[in-house]
Amino acid sequence: MLHTVLRRRAGGESVEQIQPDLIIPTGKRKRQNPSVASIYRALAEHAKREAYPEAVEQAHADFADLRNADVSRPRPDAAALSS
C-alpha cells in the first residue's frame, strides 16, 4: 500500500485522490479504505525511516538482543508465583 502511495504521489496525485483506490488487505478493517490520516502516518513513518536508517538498524538490533535474552532465561514456575 505504501509503495502505491509513494509512486502515485511522485506522479503528482494528492493523498486525498489516492485514498479511495487503496484497500486494507488484512485485519479488522479488511477490504475497507484506510483513512487519510492513516496514510499520512504511514508516510511520516516512512520518511523517518529514510532519514535515520542507522537508528532503525540499532532499534532492530536492540530488540533482537532483548528477545534472545528472554529466550535464554528460564521462566518462573506458576506454582512458585502463587506461594
N, CA, C and O atoms as CSV, one atom per row, in Angstrom:
chain,resi,resn,atom,element,x,y,z
A,1,MET,N,N,0.825,-1.186,0.000
A,1,MET,CA,C,0.000,0.000,0.000
A,1,MET,C,C,0.873,1.256,0.000
A,1,MET,O,O,0.603,2.203,-0.738
A,2,LEU,N,N,1.919,1.262,0.828
A,2,LEU,CA,C,2.802,2.423,0.890
A,2,LEU,C,C,3.493,2.651,-0.446
A,2,LEU,O,O,3.654,3.789,-0.888
A,3,HIS,N,N,3.901,1.554,-1.088
A,3,HIS,CA,C,4.555,1.669,-2.392
A,3,HIS,C,C,3.639,2.376,-3.391
A,3,HIS,O,O,4.092,3.229,-4.153
A,4,THR,N,N,2.361,2.023,-3.387
A,4,THR,CA,C,1.391,2.644,-4.291
A,4,THR,C,C,1.262,4.129,-4.011
A,4,THR,O,O,1.236,4.941,-4.936
A,5,VAL,N,N,1.183,4.483,-2.745
A,5,VAL,CA,C,1.051,5.896,-2.366
A,5,VAL,C,C,2.287,6.676,-2.807
A,5,VAL,O,O,2.171,7.761,-3.377
A,6,LEU,N,N,3.475,6.121,-2.541
A,6,LEU,CA,C,4.704,6.810,-2.925
A,6,LEU,C,C,4.790,6.989,-4.440
A,6,LEU,O,O,5.160,8.057,-4.926
A,7,ARG,N,N,4.447,5.941,-5.174
A,7,ARG,CA,C,4.517,6.013,-6.632
A,7,ARG,C,C,3.537,7.039,-7.186
A,7,ARG,O,O,3.886,7.829,-8.064
A,8,ARG,N,N,2.314,7.025,-6.673
A,8,ARG,CA,C,1.307,7.952,-7.199
A,8,ARG,C,C,1.552,9.385,-6.756
A,8,ARG,O,O,1.243,10.322,-7.492
A,9,ARG,N,N,2.110,9.566,-5.549
A,9,ARG,CA,C,2.459,10.933,-5.118
A,9,ARG,C,C,3.573,11.486,-5.977
A,9,ARG,O,O,3.589,12.676,-6.290
A,10,ALA,N,N,4.511,10.624,-6.364
A,10,ALA,CA,C,5.588,11.061,-7.254
A,10,ALA,C,C,5.022,11.488,-8.606
A,10,ALA,O,O,5.614,12.313,-9.302
A,11,GLY,N,N,3.879,10.924,-8.968
A,11,GLY,CA,C,3.212,11.297,-10.208
A,11,GLY,C,C,2.349,12.540,-10.086
A,11,GLY,O,O,1.734,12.964,-11.064
A,12,GLY,N,N,2.293,13.131,-8.896
A,12,GLY,CA,C,1.590,14.390,-8.728
A,12,GLY,C,C,0.206,14.302,-8.111
A,12,GLY,O,O,-0.476,15.321,-8.001
A,13,GLU,N,N,-0.231,13.113,-7.705
A,13,GLU,CA,C,-1.554,12.983,-7.089
A,13,GLU,C,C,-1.484,13.307,-5.599
A,13,GLU,O,O,-0.445,13.124,-4.964
A,14,SER,N,N,-2.571,13.778,-5.060
A,14,SER,CA,C,-2.635,14.066,-3.628
A,14,SER,C,C,-3.103,12.813,-2.877
A,14,SER,O,O,-3.658,11.892,-3.475
A,15,VAL,N,N,-2.872,12.793,-1.571
A,15,VAL,CA,C,-3.299,11.666,-0.743
A,15,VAL,C,C,-4.812,11.510,-0.817
A,15,VAL,O,O,-5.322,10.390,-0.836
A,16,GLU,N,N,-5.521,12.612,-0.860
A,16,GLU,CA,C,-6.983,12.561,-0.934
A,16,GLU,C,C,-7.461,11.910,-2.228
A,16,GLU,O,O,-8.507,11.261,-2.237
A,17,GLN,N,N,-6.723,12.069,-3.311
A,17,GLN,CA,C,-7.087,11.437,-4.574
A,17,GLN,C,C,-6.739,9.950,-4.577
A,17,GLN,O,O,-7.425,9.153,-5.218
A,18,ILE,N,N,-5.695,9.581,-3.876
A,18,ILE,CA,C,-5.231,8.195,-3.848
A,18,ILE,C,C,-6.061,7.343,-2.895
A,18,ILE,O,O,-6.308,6.172,-3.183
A,19,GLN,N,N,-6.486,7.887,-1.797
A,19,GLN,CA,C,-7.140,7.158,-0.705
A,19,GLN,C,C,-8.305,6.271,-1.144
A,19,GLN,O,O,-8.374,5.134,-0.679
A,20,PRO,N,N,-9.223,6.710,-2.004
A,20,PRO,CA,C,-10.346,5.827,-2.353
A,20,PRO,C,C,-9.935,4.568,-3.111
A,20,PRO,O,O,-10.685,3.592,-3.127
A,21,ASP,N,N,-8.769,4.571,-3.736
A,21,ASP,CA,C,-8.322,3.417,-4.513
A,21,ASP,C,C,-7.568,2.384,-3.684
A,21,ASP,O,O,-7.294,1.287,-4.169
A,22,LEU,N,N,-7.230,2.718,-2.442
A,22,LEU,CA,C,-6.476,1.808,-1.592
A,22,LEU,C,C,-7.421,0.909,-0.811
A,22,LEU,O,O,-8.506,1.328,-0.408
A,23,ILE,N,N,-6.996,-0.333,-0.603
A,23,ILE,CA,C,-7.783,-1.311,0.142
A,23,ILE,C,C,-6.890,-1.919,1.217
A,23,ILE,O,O,-5.741,-2.270,0.949
A,24,ILE,N,N,-7.418,-2.043,2.435
A,24,ILE,CA,C,-6.696,-2.690,3.526
A,24,ILE,C,C,-6.791,-4.197,3.302
A,24,ILE,O,O,-7.896,-4.735,3.229
A,25,PRO,N,N,-5.642,-4.896,3.190
A,25,PRO,CA,C,-5.690,-6.307,2.829
A,25,PRO,C,C,-5.994,-7.271,3.976
A,25,PRO,O,O,-6.536,-8.349,3.731
A,26,THR,N,N,-5.662,-6.916,5.219
A,26,THR,CA,C,-5.866,-7.842,6.334
A,26,THR,C,C,-6.366,-7.096,7.560
A,26,THR,O,O,-6.355,-5.866,7.607
A,27,GLY,N,N,-6.801,-7.859,8.545
A,27,GLY,CA,C,-7.168,-7.279,9.831
A,27,GLY,C,C,-8.642,-6.969,9.964
A,27,GLY,O,O,-9.463,-7.379,9.143
A,28,LYS,N,N,-8.951,-6.251,10.996
A,28,LYS,CA,C,-10.333,-5.924,11.347
A,28,LYS,C,C,-11.026,-5.119,10.251
A,28,LYS,O,O,-12.217,-5.307,10.004
A,29,ARG,N,N,-10.294,-4.230,9.598
A,29,ARG,CA,C,-10.892,-3.376,8.554
A,29,ARG,C,C,-10.587,-3.893,7.150
A,29,ARG,O,O,-10.491,-3.112,6.204
A,30,LYS,N,N,-10.437,-5.190,7.018
A,30,LYS,CA,C,-10.126,-5.819,5.735
A,30,LYS,C,C,-11.147,-5.397,4.679
A,30,LYS,O,O,-12.347,-5.342,4.947
A,31,ARG,N,N,-10.657,-5.102,3.482
A,31,ARG,CA,C,-11.447,-4.698,2.310
A,31,ARG,C,C,-12.074,-3.310,2.458
A,31,ARG,O,O,-12.991,-2.964,1.713
A,32,GLN,N,N,-11.591,-2.519,3.407
A,32,GLN,CA,C,-12.048,-1.136,3.539
A,32,GLN,C,C,-10.924,-0.198,3.130
A,32,GLN,O,O,-9.776,-0.617,2.984
A,33,ASN,N,N,-11.256,1.060,2.948
A,33,ASN,CA,C,-10.251,2.060,2.597
A,33,ASN,C,C,-9.598,2.596,3.866
A,33,ASN,O,O,-10.283,2.820,4.864
A,34,PRO,N,N,-8.275,2.806,3.843
A,34,PRO,CA,C,-7.632,3.440,5.006
A,34,PRO,C,C,-8.020,4.914,5.068
A,34,PRO,O,O,-8.357,5.521,4.052
A,35,SER,N,N,-7.970,5.472,6.253
A,35,SER,CA,C,-8.271,6.894,6.385
A,35,SER,C,C,-7.113,7.715,5.827
A,35,SER,O,O,-5.991,7.224,5.701
A,36,VAL,N,N,-7.395,8.942,5.503
A,36,VAL,CA,C,-6.354,9.848,5.015
A,36,VAL,C,C,-5.292,10.035,6.102
A,36,VAL,O,O,-4.100,10.118,5.805
A,37,ALA,N,N,-5.729,10.099,7.355
A,37,ALA,CA,C,-4.789,10.250,8.466
A,37,ALA,C,C,-3.853,9.048,8.556
A,37,ALA,O,O,-2.665,9.217,8.828
A,38,SER,N,N,-4.363,7.843,8.333
A,38,SER,CA,C,-3.523,6.648,8.364
A,38,SER,C,C,-2.470,6.687,7.271
A,38,SER,O,O,-1.330,6.273,7.481
A,39,ILE,N,N,-2.849,7.179,6.120
A,39,ILE,CA,C,-1.905,7.280,5.010
A,39,ILE,C,C,-0.815,8.284,5.352
A,39,ILE,O,O,0.365,8.026,5.115
A,40,TYR,N,N,-1.202,9.426,5.909
A,40,TYR,CA,C,-0.200,10.427,6.298
A,40,TYR,C,C,0.726,9.887,7.393
A,40,TYR,O,O,1.922,10.178,7.377
A,41,ARG,N,N,0.193,9.099,8.351
A,41,ARG,CA,C,1.036,8.497,9.382
A,41,ARG,C,C,2.036,7.536,8.764
A,41,ARG,O,O,3.203,7.518,9.154
A,42,ALA,N,N,1.585,6.731,7.796
A,42,ALA,CA,C,2.486,5.802,7.121
A,42,ALA,C,C,3.571,6.557,6.360
A,42,ALA,O,O,4.730,6.142,6.360
A,43,LEU,N,N,3.208,7.651,5.718
A,43,LEU,CA,C,4.195,8.457,5.001
A,43,LEU,C,C,5.202,9.086,5.966
A,43,LEU,O,O,6.392,9.153,5.661
A,44,ALA,N,N,4.734,9.543,7.120
A,44,ALA,CA,C,5.633,10.138,8.112
A,44,ALA,C,C,6.588,9.085,8.664
A,44,ALA,O,O,7.775,9.359,8.844
A,45,GLU,N,N,6.084,7.895,8.932
A,45,GLU,CA,C,6.935,6.813,9.429
A,45,GLU,C,C,7.975,6.430,8.378
A,45,GLU,O,O,9.135,6.185,8.709
A,46,HIS,N,N,7.565,6.378,7.135
A,46,HIS,CA,C,8.492,6.071,6.047
A,46,HIS,C,C,9.582,7.151,5.952
A,46,HIS,O,O,10.760,6.831,5.786
A,47,ALA,N,N,9.195,8.401,6.054
A,47,ALA,CA,C,10.161,9.494,5.984
A,47,ALA,C,C,11.154,9.416,7.142
A,47,ALA,O,O,12.340,9.693,6.961
A,48,LYS,N,N,10.674,9.039,8.335
A,48,LYS,CA,C,11.539,8.912,9.493
A,48,LYS,C,C,12.542,7.776,9.286
A,48,LYS,O,O,13.723,7.921,9.599
A,49,ARG,N,N,12.065,6.641,8.755
A,49,ARG,CA,C,12.969,5.517,8.483
A,49,ARG,C,C,14.018,5.892,7.442
A,49,ARG,O,O,15.176,5.488,7.550
A,50,GLU,N,N,13.618,6.659,6.443
A,50,GLU,CA,C,14.547,7.076,5.394
A,50,GLU,C,C,15.573,8.083,5.932
A,50,GLU,O,O,16.730,8.073,5.514
A,51,ALA,N,N,15.153,8.940,6.846
A,51,ALA,CA,C,16.029,9.987,7.364
A,51,ALA,C,C,17.044,9.446,8.371
A,51,ALA,O,O,18.158,9.961,8.462
A,52,TYR,N,N,16.667,8.413,9.126
A,52,TYR,CA,C,17.521,7.880,10.188
A,52,TYR,C,C,17.670,6.364,10.080
A,52,TYR,O,O,17.255,5.648,10.992
A,53,PRO,N,N,18.252,5.853,8.988
A,53,PRO,CA,C,18.344,4.392,8.828
A,53,PRO,C,C,19.192,3.724,9.907
A,53,PRO,O,O,18.930,2.582,10.283
A,54,GLU,N,N,20.211,4.434,10.409
A,54,GLU,CA,C,21.045,3.827,11.447
A,54,GLU,C,C,20.271,3.646,12.743
A,54,GLU,O,O,20.535,2.700,13.485
A,55,ALA,N,N,19.326,4.527,13.034
A,55,ALA,CA,C,18.507,4.390,14.241
A,55,ALA,C,C,17.587,3.182,14.119
A,55,ALA,O,O,17.366,2.468,15.097
A,56,VAL,N,N,17.055,2.952,12.936
A,56,VAL,CA,C,16.187,1.794,12.718
A,56,VAL,C,C,16.993,0.508,12.883
A,56,VAL,O,O,16.533,-0.433,13.530
A,57,GLU,N,N,18.192,0.461,12.304
A,57,GLU,CA,C,19.041,-0.720,12.442
A,57,GLU,C,C,19.397,-0.973,13.902
A,57,GLU,O,O,19.391,-2.118,14.353
A,58,GLN,N,N,19.703,0.078,14.634
A,58,GLN,CA,C,20.048,-0.073,16.050
A,58,GLN,C,C,18.842,-0.561,16.853
A,58,GLN,O,O,18.991,-1.400,17.741
A,59,ALA,N,N,17.660,-0.048,16.551
A,59,ALA,CA,C,16.447,-0.485,17.252
A,59,ALA,C,C,16.176,-1.961,16.980
A,59,ALA,O,O,15.790,-2.695,17.890
A,60,HIS,N,N,16.373,-2.405,15.738
A,60,HIS,CA,C,16.184,-3.819,15.409
A,60,HIS,C,C,17.192,-4.679,16.161
A,60,HIS,O,O,16.842,-5.744,16.669
A,61,ALA,N,N,18.431,-4.230,16.234
A,61,ALA,CA,C,19.455,-4.978,16.956
A,61,ALA,C,C,19.133,-5.047,18.448
A,61,ALA,O,O,19.272,-6.105,19.062
A,62,ASP,N,N,18.707,-3.940,19.028
A,62,ASP,CA,C,18.334,-3.922,20.452
A,62,ASP,C,C,17.168,-4.860,20.726
A,62,ASP,O,O,17.162,-5.573,21.730
A,63,PHE,N,N,16.182,-4.862,19.836
A,63,PHE,CA,C,15.024,-5.726,20.015
A,63,PHE,C,C,15.435,-7.194,19.920
A,63,PHE,O,O,14.963,-8.022,20.699
A,64,ALA,N,N,16.309,-7.520,18.970
A,64,ALA,CA,C,16.790,-8.895,18.839
A,64,ALA,C,C,17.544,-9.326,20.094
A,64,ALA,O,O,17.384,-10.457,20.551
A,65,ASP,N,N,18.362,-8.437,20.653
A,65,ASP,CA,C,19.069,-8.744,21.891
A,65,ASP,C,C,18.107,-9.011,23.038
A,65,ASP,O,O,18.312,-9.933,23.827
A,66,LEU,N,N,17.058,-8.204,23.129
A,66,LEU,CA,C,16.060,-8.401,24.188
A,66,LEU,C,C,15.346,-9.736,24.023
A,66,LEU,O,O,15.129,-10.451,25.001
A,67,ARG,N,N,14.984,-10.070,22.799
A,67,ARG,CA,C,14.288,-11.341,22.558
A,67,ARG,C,C,15.196,-12.519,22.878
A,67,ARG,O,O,14.742,-13.506,23.456
A,68,ASN,N,N,16.471,-12.431,22.512
A,68,ASN,CA,C,17.406,-13.516,22.805
A,68,ASN,C,C,17.625,-13.651,24.309
A,68,ASN,O,O,17.775,-14.764,24.812
A,69,ALA,N,N,17.645,-12.550,25.020
A,69,ALA,CA,C,17.809,-12.596,26.472
A,69,ALA,C,C,16.604,-13.249,27.128
A,69,ALA,O,O,16.759,-13.997,28.093
A,70,ASP,N,N,15.394,-12.977,26.616
A,70,ASP,CA,C,14.175,-13.567,27.180
A,70,ASP,C,C,14.129,-15.064,26.937
A,70,ASP,O,O,13.640,-15.805,27.790
A,71,VAL,N,N,14.615,-15.523,25.814
A,71,VAL,CA,C,14.566,-16.941,25.482
A,71,VAL,C,C,15.524,-17.736,26.353
A,71,VAL,O,O,15.191,-18.842,26.780
A,72,SER,N,N,16.691,-17.205,26.621
A,72,SER,CA,C,17.696,-17.939,27.367
A,72,SER,C,C,17.407,-17.973,28.870
A,72,SER,O,O,17.943,-18.824,29.581
A,73,ARG,N,N,16.589,-17.082,29.349
A,73,ARG,CA,C,16.278,-17.004,30.775
A,73,ARG,C,C,15.122,-17.948,31.101
A,73,ARG,O,O,14.110,-17.917,30.402
A,74,PRO,N,N,15.232,-18.797,32.147
A,74,PRO,CA,C,14.120,-19.686,32.487
A,74,PRO,C,C,12.929,-18.884,33.020
A,74,PRO,O,O,13.085,-17.870,33.700
A,75,ARG,N,N,11.770,-19.367,32.692
A,75,ARG,CA,C,10.547,-18.686,33.148
A,75,ARG,C,C,10.172,-19.205,34.537
A,75,ARG,O,O,10.389,-20.377,34.844
A,76,PRO,N,N,9.606,-18.327,35.376
A,76,PRO,CA,C,9.218,-18.778,36.718
A,76,PRO,C,C,8.046,-19.752,36.646
A,76,PRO,O,O,7.167,-19.634,35.793
A,77,ASP,N,N,8.058,-20.706,37.555
A,77,ASP,CA,C,7.002,-21.702,37.630
A,77,ASP,C,C,5.735,-21.038,38.175
A,77,ASP,O,O,5.817,-20.219,39.090
A,78,ALA,N,N,4.581,-21.376,37.633
A,78,ALA,CA,C,3.317,-20.776,38.060
A,78,ALA,C,C,3.047,-21.058,39.525
A,78,ALA,O,O,2.518,-20.198,40.229
A,79,ALA,N,N,3.404,-22.264,40.005
A,79,ALA,CA,C,3.168,-22.613,41.414
A,79,ALA,C,C,4.045,-21.764,42.325
A,79,ALA,O,O,3.616,-21.387,43.415
A,80,ALA,N,N,5.256,-21.460,41.899
A,80,ALA,CA,C,6.167,-20.650,42.716
A,80,ALA,C,C,5.655,-19.213,42.822
A,80,ALA,O,O,5.876,-18.546,43.833
A,81,LEU,N,N,4.982,-18.749,41.797
A,81,LEU,CA,C,4.461,-17.379,41.823
A,81,LEU,C,C,3.279,-17.229,42.754
A,81,LEU,O,O,3.092,-16.169,43.352
A,82,SER,N,N,2.459,-18.298,42.888
A,82,SER,CA,C,1.251,-18.192,43.698
A,82,SER,C,C,1.540,-18.350,45.185
A,82,SER,O,O,0.681,-18.006,45.997
A,83,SER,N,N,2.702,-18.852,45.584
A,83,SER,CA,C,3.014,-19.061,47.002
A,83,SER,C,C,3.392,-17.793,47.686
A,83,SER,O,O,3.684,-17.799,48.882
